[in-house]
Amino acid sequence: MEKDQLLTRRTLLTGVAALGAAGAGGALALGLGNGTSRPPAPVPAPGPPQRSPLKPSAYRLQPLTGYGAPRAAPRRPPVRSEPILRMTGRGRTMLLTFDDGPHPEYTPEILDTLAKYEVHATFFVCGEMADYNRDLLTRMADEGHVVGNHTWSHPLLTKLSRRRIRSEMERTSEVVEEAYGEAPRWFRAPYGAWNRDTFQLGSELGMEPLAWTVDTLDWTTPGTGTIVDRVEEGAAPGVVVLSHDAGGDRSQSVRALRRYLPELLDSGYHLTVPRRRLI
């Protein structure tokens, strides 16, 4: 009986030792044993160096763990048959909007004036301009402005195929998302030329169509005083003002903003940005 017990103990000890040796061997094979380094990194194949990956968009690729529940995708807006022309709501509230930028000379001056009076505006950017001036989109995000989609190259959309319209919108949305931090929720057709495809594609990309109520016609360079008069004469609750920060010499637009903005504020107007409750 004692001999059998002794044989059993020896058998168990032998098995444990064998398992320990196997475990140590496996650890050494993986480079995880004591005093053993990892195997050297593989040498890259000859040829041109690989491009580093693009910085992921914080809007599109937010990690799903450690940050609470994942963000729900924005609800697709309805497909409209005409663009939004004015705000709804109470009080003396207006929107200031600027098209065709961002421009490295005029847009910073407009942003400086808005910052001076703590006013937020909406910038409908063209993708090819935004791509070269991404720092200005970042500044717009930091200072609380809204950035909308104004196509890539400012074409007349009613003359384009559905595929080309989608390309103009998508490319611009991608640049805005990367530089601004989130995809645009508002779209404005160049020249105010809308059709069924623009409304449908805008909705598919999560954007509402926003037009304007007061056109300053500043692109015709009518003079600073004329631009100021058009804004002040058209001022009313819910009005959306159209101006430009690119597409030509916009020095008159810059000077006009410096004049009419404090006057609107002194008259009791609240200058704000669009909300999705617009109808």
Secondary structure, DSSP 4 states (H G I P E B T S, - for coil): -HHHHHHHHHHHHHHHHHHHHHHHHHHHHTT-STT-PPPPPPPPPSSSPPPPPPPPPTTT---SSSSSSPPPPPPPPP--SS-B-S--SSSSEEEEEEES---TTHHHHHHHHHHHTT---EEEE-HHHHHH-HHHHHHHHHTT-EEEE--SS---GGGS-HHHHHHHHHHHHHHHHHHHSS---EE--GGG---HHHHHHHHHTT-EEB--SEE--GGG---HHHHHHHHHHH--TT-EEEEESSSS--HHHHHHHHHHHHHHHHTT-EEE---TT--
